[in-house]
């Protein structure tokens, strides 16, 4: 996906949106609301942490950025050397904030190009973050907290863990 997005019309912008989305778990509304100053300081250095107020919950979200996200941001922002801190991070070709529908179109096209048959949308980025956190062994209650879900059951359903998979634990665990 990253390679296809980088080579597409939106180039590094689209690849960075994807990379930041799958590495932060932010909702698309929060990703698209980011400004340069949320990720870069006055000296043009990528910040160690992002701190925002989530649009949906109104809660403050403060988290460190990993190497992959910081590298993508640095590469993308190098293309925008004159950008001001108050400018939107993700701009359309018309120099307006990238819209949710534009982001959806870009991601859907890239998914088709790499052979993904399932429907891919902007929310897939957030779900991918949760799913891979779970697959890497992160406890479900931590993922619940990271995603600001109300209960672990919501998180399990969200990342696609089925009752059959839960039942399998009982059937395969023989102590």
VEXVEXRO-936719 format. One record per residue: x, y, z of N, C-alpha, C in turn; residue in three letters. Coordinates in steps of 0.1 Angstrom, whole numbers, padded with zeros to 4 digits, always signed. Example, Ala and Ser with C-alpha at 12.3 -4.5 7.8 and 13.67 -1.06 7.14 Angstrom:
2
+0132-0057+0078+0123-0045+0078+0132-0033+0078ALA +0128-0022+0071+0137-0011+0071+0129+0000+0079SER 
***
This chain:
175
+0008-0012+0000+0000+0000+0000+0009+0013+0000UNK +0019+0013+0009+0027+0025+0009+0034+0028-0004UNK +0039+0017-0011+0046+0019-0023+0036+0024-0034UNK +0024+0019-0034+0014+0023-0044+0010+0038-0041UNK +0008+0041-0028+0004+0054-0025+0015+0064-0028UNK +0027+0061-0025+0038+0070-0028+0039+0073-0043UNK +0036+0063-0052+0037+0064-0066+0025+0070-0072UNK +0014+0072-0064+0002+0078-0070+0002+0093-0071UNK -0009+0098-0075-0010+0113-0077-0008+0121-0064UNK -0011+0116-0053-0009+0123-0040+0004+0121-0034UNK +0012+0111-0039+0025+0108-0035+0028+0107-0021UNK +0037+0114-0016+0041+0113-0002+0030+0117+0008UNK +0021+0126+0004+0010+0130+0012+0002+0118+0016UNK -0002+0110+0005-0011+0099+0008-0004+0088+0015UNK +0009+0085+0012+0016+0075+0019+0018+0079+0034UNK +0020+0092+0037+0021+0097+0051+0008+0096+0058UNK -0003+0099+0051-0016+0097+0058-0018+0083+0062UNK -0015+0074+0053-0017+0059+0055-0008+0055+0067UNK +0005+0059+0066+0015+0055+0076+0011+0060+0090UNK +0008+0073+0090+0004+0079+0103-0009+0072+0109UNK -0018+0070+0100-0031+0063+0104-0029+0050+0110UNK -0021+0041+0104-0019+0027+0109-0010+0027+0121UNK -0002+0037+0123+0007+0037+0134+0002+0046+0146UNK -0010+0052+0145-0014+0060+0156-0028+0056+0161UNK -0036+0050+0152-0050+0046+0157-0059+0058+0157UNK -0055+0069+0152-0064+0081+0152-0075+0079+0142UNK -0087+0084+0145-0098+0085+0136-0095+0094+0124UNK -0101+0091+0113-0098+0099+0101-0101+0113+0103UNK -0111+0117+0111-0115+0131+0113-0103+0138+0121UNK -0097+0130+0130-0085+0136+0137-0073+0137+0129UNK -0070+0127+0120-0059+0127+0111-0060+0139+0102UNK -0072+0141+0096-0074+0152+0086-0074+0166+0093UNK -0076+0166+0106-0076+0179+0113-0063+0183+0118UNK -0053+0175+0116-0039+0178+0120-0034+0190+0113UNK -0026+0198+0120-0019+0209+0114-0004+0206+0114UNK +0004+0213+0106+0018+0212+0106+0024+0213+0121UNK +0019+0222+0128+0024+0225+0142+0021+0214+0152UNK +0012+0205+0148+0009+0193+0156+0020+0183+0156UNK +0027+0183+0145+0038+0173+0142+0052+0178+0141UNK +0053+0191+0139+0066+0197+0136+0067+0210+0145UNK +0079+0212+0150+0081+0224+0158+0086+0236+0150UNK +0089+0247+0156+0093+0259+0149+0106+0258+0142UNK +0115+0249+0146+0128+0246+0140+0127+0236+0129UNK +0115+0232+0125+0112+0222+0115+0116+0208+0119UNK +0117+0205+0132+0120+0192+0137+0106+0185+0139UNK +0106+0172+0136+0094+0164+0139+0093+0162+0154UNK +0082+0164+0159+0079+0163+0173+0080+0148+0178UNK +0083+0146+0190+0084+0133+0196+0070+0128+0199UNK +0060+0137+0202+0047+0133+0206+0037+0141+0198UNK +0025+0136+0197+0013+0143+0191+0003+0145+0203UNK -0002+0157+0204-0012+0159+0214-0023+0167+0208UNK -0035+0160+0208-0047+0166+0201-0059+0164+0210UNK -0070+0171+0207-0083+0169+0214-0091+0161+0203UNK -0095+0149+0207-0103+0141+0197-0116+0148+0194UNK -0119+0148+0182-0132+0154+0178-0144+0147+0183UNK -0144+0133+0182-0155+0126+0186-0158+0125+0201UNK -0147+0124+0209-0149+0122+0223-0146+0135+0231UNK -0139+0144+0225-0135+0156+0232-0124+0154+0242UNK -0119+0142+0242-0108+0138+0251-0094+0142+0245UNK -0085+0145+0254-0071+0148+0250-0064+0135+0247UNK -0058+0134+0235-0050+0122+0232-0036+0127+0230UNK -0027+0121+0238-0013+0125+0238-0005+0112+0237UNK +0003+0110+0226+0010+0098+0224+0023+0100+0216UNK +0033+0091+0219+0046+0093+0212+0045+0087+0197UNK +0053+0093+0189+0053+0088+0175+0065+0079+0173UNK +0062+0068+0167+0073+0058+0164+0082+0062+0153UNK +0092+0055+0150+0102+0058+0140+0096+0059+0126UNK +0087+0049+0123+0081+0048+0110+0073+0061+0107UNK +0065+0065+0116+0056+0077+0114+0065+0089+0113UNK +0075+0090+0122+0083+0102+0121+0091+0103+0108UNK +0096+0092+0103+0103+0092+0091+0094+0096+0079UNK +0082+0091+0079+0072+0094+0068+0069+0109+0069UNK +0067+0114+0081+0064+0129+0082+0076+0137+0078UNK +0088+0134+0082+0100+0141+0078+0101+0142+0063UNK +0099+0130+0056+0100+0129+0042+0090+0138+0035UNK +0078+0137+0040+0066+0145+0034+0068+0160+0036UNK +0072+0164+0048+0073+0178+0051+0085+0184+0045UNK +0095+0176+0041+0106+0181+0033+0102+0187+0020UNK +0090+0182+0015+0085+0187+0003+0077+0200+0005UNK +0075+0204+0017+0067+0216+0020+0076+0225+0029UNK +0087+0229+0025+0096+0237+0033+0091+0250+0038UNK +0082+0256+0030+0076+0269+0034+0063+0268+0042UNK +0059+0256+0045+0046+0255+0052+0047+0261+0066UNK +0036+0267+0069+0035+0274+0082+0028+0264+0092UNK +0032+0266+0105+0027+0257+0116+0012+0256+0116UNK +0005+0266+0112-0010+0266+0113-0017+0260+0101UNK -0009+0257+0091-0015+0251+0079-0019+0236+0081UNK -0030+0232+0074-0033+0218+0075-0022+0209+0071UNK -0020+0197+0078-0010+0188+0074-0012+0182+0060UNK -0025+0178+0058-0028+0171+0046-0036+0180+0037UNK -0030+0185+0026-0037+0194+0017-0041+0188+0004UNK -0052+0192-0001-0056+0187-0015-0048+0195-0025UNK -0049+0191-0038-0042+0199-0048-0047+0213-0049UNK -0059+0216-0044-0064+0229-0045-0060+0237-0032UNK -0051+0232-0024-0045+0238-0012-0056+0240-0001UNK -0066+0231-0001-0075+0230+0010-0073+0218+0018UNK -0078+0217+0030-0076+0205+0038-0082+0193+0030UNK -0075+0182+0030-0080+0170+0023-0093+0165+0030UNK -0102+0162+0022-0115+0158+0027-0116+0143+0030UNK -0126+0139+0038-0128+0125+0042-0130+0117+0029UNK -0138+0122+0020-0141+0115+0008-0129+0114-0001UNK -0121+0124-0002-0108+0123-0010-0099+0112-0004UNK -0098+0112+0010-0090+0102+0016-0095+0088+0014UNK -0108+0087+0014-0114+0074+0012-0111+0069-0003UNK -0112+0078-0012-0110+0075-0026-0095+0070-0028UNK -0086+0078-0023-0072+0074-0024-0069+0061-0018UNK -0074+0058-0006-0071+0045+0000-0078+0033-0007UNK -0090+0036-0012-0097+0025-0019-0090+0022-0032UNK -0086+0032-0039-0079+0030-0052-0066+0022-0050UNK -0058+0026-0039-0046+0019-0036-0048+0004-0032UNK -0059+0002-0024-0062-0012-0020-0065-0020-0033UNK -0073-0015-0042-0076-0022-0054-0063-0025-0062UNK -0054-0015-0062-0042-0017-0070-0033-0028-0065UNK -0034-0030-0051-0025-0041-0046-0033-0054-0045UNK -0045-0054-0050-0053-0067-0051-0062-0070-0039UNK -0064-0060-0030-0073-0062-0019-0088-0061-0024UNK -0095-0072-0022-0109-0073-0027-0119-0067-0017UNK -0116-0068-0004-0125-0063+0006-0126-0048+0005UNK -0137-0043+0010-0139-0028+0011-0129-0022+0020UNK -0122-0012+0016-0113-0005+0024-0117+0009+0025UNK -0118+0014+0037-0122+0028+0039-0112+0035+0048UNK -0115+0047+0052-0106+0055+0060-0106+0049+0074UNK -0116+0043+0079-0116+0037+0092-0108+0024+0093UNK -0104+0019+0082-0096+0007+0081-0082+0010+0087UNK -0077+0022+0086-0064+0026+0092-0065+0024+0107UNK -0075+0028+0113-0076+0027+0128-0078+0013+0132UNK -0086+0005+0125-0088-0009+0128-0075-0017+0126UNK -0067-0013+0116-0054-0020+0113-0045-0018+0125UNK -0045-0006+0131-0037-0003+0142-0041-0012+0154UNK -0054-0013+0157-0059-0022+0167-0056-0036+0165UNK -0059-0041+0153-0057-0055+0149-0042-0059+0151UNK -0033-0051+0146-0019-0054+0147-0013-0053+0161UNK -0019-0044+0169-0015-0043+0183-0019-0056+0190UNK -0031-0061+0187-0036-0074+0193-0028-0085+0188UNK -0025-0086+0175-0017-0097+0170-0003-0097+0176UNK +0002-0086+0180+0016-0085+0185+0016-0088+0200UNK +0004-0091+0206+0003-0095+0220-0001-0084+0230UNK -0005-0073+0225-0009-0062+0234-0022-0066+0240UNK -0023-0065+0253-0036-0068+0260-0048-0060+0255UNK -0059-0067+0254-0071-0060+0248-0075-0048+0256UNK -0073-0048+0269-0077-0036+0277-0068-0024+0274UNK -0056-0027+0271-0047-0016+0266-0051-0010+0253UNK -0055-0019+0244-0060-0015+0231-0073-0007+0232UNK -0081-0012+0241-0094-0005+0244-0091+0010+0249UNK -0081+0011+0257-0077+0025+0262-0071+0033+0251UNK -0063+0027+0243-0057+0034+0232-0067+0040+0222UNK -0077+0031+0220-0088+0035+0210-0099+0043+0216UNK -0099+0045+0230-0109+0051+0237-0123+0044+0235UNK -0123+0031+0236-0135+0023+0235-0141+0022+0249UNK -0154+0020+0250-0161+0019+0263-0159+0006+0270UNK -0156-0005+0263-0155-0018+0269-0147-0027+0260UNK -0140-0037+0266-0132-0046+0259-0140-0053+0248UNK -0153-0056+0250-0161-0063+0240-0162-0054+0227UNK -0163-0041+0229-0164-0032+0218-0151-0033+0209UNK -0140-0034+0217-0126-0035+0210-0125-0048+0203UNK -0129-0059+0209-0128-0072+0203-0136-0072+0190UNK -0148-0067+0190-0157-0067+0178-0150-0058+0168UNK -0145-0047+0172-0139-0037+0163-0128-0042+0155UNK -0119-0050+0162-0108-0056+0154-0110-0069+0148UNK -0123-0074+0149-0127-0086+0142-0124-0099+0149UNK -0123-0099+0162-0121-0111+0169-0135-0117+0171UNK -0137-0129+0166-0150-0135+0167-0152-0144+0179UNK -0164-0148+0182-0167-0157+0193-0160-0170+0190UNK -0160-0175+0178-0153-0188+0175-0139-0187+0179UNK -0132-0176+0176-0118-0175+0180-0116-0175+0195UNK -0126-0168+0202-0125-0169+0217-0128-0183+0222UNK -0138-0190+0216-0141-0203+0220-0129-0213+0218UNK -0122-0210+0207-0110-0218+0204-0100-0219+0215UNK -0099-0208+0223-0090-0208+0234-0094-0219+0244UNK -0107-0220+0247-0111-0231+0256-0109-0245+0250UNK -0110-0246+0237-0109-0259+0231-0094-0263+0229UNK -0085-0254+0228-0071-0258+0226-0062-0257+0238UNK -0066-0250+0248-0058-0248+0260-0061-0260+0269UNK -0052-0269+0270-0053-0281+0278-0042-0281+0289UNK -0045-0276+0301-0035-0274+0311-0035-0287+0320UNK 
***
